[in-house]
Amino acid sequence: MDEIAIRDPRPDDAEALEALITSHFSEGSSYGVDLGLDDPTYHVLVAVEAGAEDAGETGAEGGRESGRILGVMALRELASPDAVADEMYFFDDPDLLPDAGLYGHLEMGYVRPDATGRGIGSRLLERLHAVGADRGVDCFLADSWYHGGDDSPEKLFDAHGYETVHRDPIERSADECPKCEGECVCEGALAVRRVAGDEVDPGAGRS
């Protein structure tokens, strides 16, 4: 198994995380990274190559290139559909969301391009599912950029029990897209996952 540790963010991670995230975007794009260090409702997790120091934090075995950041993902707790709509990037309609007691909005889900295929996104997502469940989250969701690249989030969410309940095409040429080739198939997508045992239909929007 790859030696990967999952840890909390550190103040000096911000610059490296911003570089990791913006490497996925078109040239000239920017992204402001919030580490959530003083916010108990915002949970950021960082994946790194596991060396002796990081292994002690997570139980991973010792590894190589200790500390090299490989990926990041965050979960924000939100109590109402309106609050979720304010946080979403692609959508602003609270009626797209199912009813829930506490929402967990997934953000900043990115892995280094040279580290894809190692299960990093799955490990981050599974850890955040556990964090959210402990906090009382009963509906996880992501408004996400689905694209034609090998690392499209659609594959990750499908594999972890999410239902894509809404899609809007992002209309642009392939020349303008950093992920698609030949034809741009990018979409803004809303993916939803109810906590196991919740009987509410994840595809049922609010009325």
C-alpha positions as CSV (number, residue, x, y, z in Angstrom):
1,M,0.0,0.0,0.0
2,D,1.2,3.5,-0.7
3,E,2.6,5.2,2.4
4,I,0.3,8.2,2.7
5,A,-0.6,10.1,5.9
6,I,-3.7,12.2,6.4
7,R,-3.2,15.1,8.8
8,D,-4.7,18.4,9.9
9,P,-3.4,21.5,8.1
10,R,-0.6,23.7,9.4
11,P,-0.3,27.4,9.0
12,D,2.6,27.1,6.5
13,D,0.6,24.8,4.2
14,A,-1.4,27.6,2.6
15,E,1.0,28.5,-0.2
16,A,1.6,24.9,-1.2
17,L,-2.1,24.1,-1.2
18,E,-2.9,27.1,-3.3
19,A,-0.3,26.0,-5.8
20,L,-1.6,22.5,-5.8
21,I,-5.2,23.6,-6.4
22,T,-4.5,26.2,-9.1
23,S,-2.4,23.7,-11.0
24,H,-5.7,22.2,-12.1
25,F,-7.1,25.4,-13.4
26,S,-6.6,27.5,-16.6
27,E,-3.6,29.7,-16.6
28,G,-4.1,32.9,-14.6
29,S,-6.8,31.5,-12.3
30,S,-6.4,31.8,-8.6
31,Y,-7.9,30.2,-5.4
32,G,-7.9,31.6,-1.9
33,V,-7.2,28.8,0.6
34,D,-9.0,28.8,3.9
35,L,-7.2,26.4,6.4
36,G,-10.1,26.7,8.9
37,L,-7.6,26.7,11.8
38,D,-9.9,28.7,14.1
39,D,-13.2,27.4,12.8
40,P,-14.7,24.4,14.6
41,T,-17.2,23.9,11.8
42,Y,-14.7,23.8,9.0
43,H,-12.5,20.6,8.7
44,V,-9.5,20.6,6.3
45,L,-7.5,17.5,5.8
46,V,-4.1,17.3,4.0
47,A,-2.6,14.1,2.4
48,V,1.2,13.9,2.5
49,E,3.9,11.3,1.8
50,A,4.3,9.5,5.1
51,G,7.6,9.7,6.8
52,A,8.3,8.9,10.5
53,E,6.9,12.2,11.8
54,D,3.6,12.0,9.9
55,A,3.3,8.2,10.4
56,G,3.1,8.8,14.1
57,E,0.1,11.1,13.7
58,T,-2.0,8.7,11.6
59,G,-0.7,5.2,12.2
60,A,0.8,4.9,8.7
61,E,4.1,3.1,8.2
62,G,7.3,5.1,7.7
63,G,7.8,6.3,4.1
64,R,9.6,8.4,1.6
65,E,9.7,12.2,1.0
66,S,8.2,13.0,4.3
67,G,5.8,15.9,4.2
68,R,5.3,16.4,0.5
69,I,1.7,17.5,0.1
70,L,-0.3,15.3,-2.3
71,G,-3.9,16.3,-1.8
72,V,-6.4,18.3,0.2
73,M,-10.1,18.2,0.9
74,A,-12.4,20.1,3.3
75,L,-15.8,19.8,4.9
76,R,-17.9,22.7,6.0
77,E,-20.8,22.2,8.4
78,L,-23.9,24.2,7.5
79,A,-27.3,24.2,9.2
80,S,-29.7,25.4,6.4
81,P,-30.2,25.1,2.6
82,D,-29.8,28.9,2.3
83,A,-26.4,28.7,4.0
84,V,-25.3,25.9,1.7
85,A,-26.5,27.9,-1.4
86,D,-24.4,30.9,-0.2
87,E,-21.3,28.6,-0.1
88,M,-21.8,26.8,-3.4
89,Y,-19.8,27.9,-6.5
90,F,-21.9,26.5,-9.4
91,F,-25.4,26.8,-7.9
92,D,-27.3,29.3,-5.7
93,D,-30.7,27.6,-5.5
94,P,-31.5,26.1,-2.1
95,D,-34.4,24.3,-3.6
96,L,-32.0,21.9,-5.3
97,L,-31.1,20.5,-1.9
98,P,-32.8,17.7,0.1
99,D,-33.9,18.4,3.6
100,A,-31.4,17.7,6.3
101,G,-30.6,18.5,9.9
102,L,-26.9,19.3,9.2
103,Y,-25.3,19.6,5.8
104,G,-21.6,18.8,5.1
105,H,-20.4,20.8,2.1
106,L,-17.2,19.3,0.5
107,E,-14.7,21.8,-0.8
108,M,-11.1,22.0,-2.0
109,G,-11.0,18.4,-3.2
110,Y,-7.7,18.2,-5.3
111,V,-4.8,15.8,-5.7
112,R,-1.5,16.5,-7.3
113,P,-1.6,15.5,-11.0
114,D,1.4,13.2,-10.5
115,A,-0.2,11.5,-7.5
116,T,-3.6,10.5,-9.0
117,G,-4.5,6.8,-9.0
118,R,-3.1,6.2,-5.5
119,G,-6.5,6.4,-3.7
120,I,-5.8,9.7,-2.1
121,G,-9.1,11.3,-2.9
122,S,-10.9,8.2,-1.5
123,R,-8.9,8.4,1.7
124,L,-9.6,12.1,2.2
125,L,-13.3,11.6,1.5
126,E,-13.7,8.6,3.8
127,R,-12.0,10.5,6.6
128,L,-14.2,13.5,6.2
129,H,-17.3,11.2,6.1
130,A,-16.2,9.9,9.5
131,V,-15.6,13.5,10.8
132,G,-19.0,14.6,9.6
133,A,-20.8,11.7,11.0
134,D,-19.3,12.3,14.4
135,R,-20.4,15.9,14.2
136,G,-24.0,15.0,13.2
137,V,-23.9,15.6,9.5
138,D,-26.7,13.7,7.8
139,C,-26.3,15.0,4.3
140,F,-22.9,15.3,2.5
141,L,-22.9,17.3,-0.7
142,A,-20.5,18.8,-3.3
143,D,-21.1,21.3,-6.1
144,S,-18.3,20.1,-8.2
145,W,-16.6,20.5,-11.6
146,Y,-17.1,17.4,-13.6
147,H,-14.7,17.3,-16.6
148,G,-13.2,14.9,-19.2
149,G,-10.0,14.3,-17.4
150,D,-9.0,11.1,-15.7
151,D,-9.3,12.8,-12.3
152,S,-12.9,14.0,-12.7
153,P,-14.6,14.1,-9.3
154,E,-17.6,12.3,-10.8
155,K,-15.7,9.0,-10.6
156,L,-14.9,9.5,-6.9
157,F,-18.4,10.5,-5.9
158,D,-20.0,7.6,-7.8
159,A,-17.7,5.2,-6.0
160,H,-18.7,6.5,-2.6
161,G,-22.4,6.4,-2.8
162,Y,-23.2,9.9,-4.1
163,E,-26.0,10.7,-6.5
164,T,-25.6,13.5,-8.9
165,V,-28.9,15.3,-8.7
166,H,-28.3,18.3,-10.9
167,R,-26.0,19.2,-13.8
168,D,-25.4,22.4,-15.8
169,P,-23.1,22.4,-18.8
170,I,-20.1,24.7,-18.8
171,E,-20.0,26.0,-22.3
172,R,-16.5,26.7,-23.6
173,S,-14.2,25.3,-26.3
174,A,-11.7,22.6,-25.6
175,D,-8.9,25.1,-26.2
176,E,-10.1,27.0,-23.1
177,C,-10.4,23.9,-20.9
178,P,-7.5,22.7,-18.9
179,K,-8.9,19.1,-18.6
180,C,-10.9,18.1,-21.8
181,E,-9.5,17.2,-25.2
182,G,-11.3,17.3,-28.5
183,E,-14.5,18.5,-27.0
184,C,-15.2,20.2,-23.6
185,V,-17.7,18.1,-21.6
186,C,-17.4,20.1,-18.4
187,E,-20.4,20.4,-16.1
188,G,-21.2,22.1,-12.9
189,A,-22.7,19.2,-10.9
190,L,-24.4,18.8,-7.5
191,A,-23.7,15.4,-5.8
192,V,-25.5,14.3,-2.7
193,R,-25.0,11.5,-0.2
194,R,-27.2,10.8,2.8
195,V,-25.7,9.2,5.9
196,A,-26.4,5.5,6.0
197,G,-29.7,4.7,7.7
198,D,-31.3,8.0,6.6
199,E,-34.4,7.1,4.6
200,V,-34.9,10.4,2.9
201,D,-34.5,10.2,-0.9
202,P,-31.2,11.9,-1.8
203,G,-32.6,13.0,-5.2
204,A,-35.6,14.7,-3.7
205,G,-35.2,18.4,-3.9
206,R,-36.9,20.9,-1.5
207,S,-40.4,22.2,-2.4
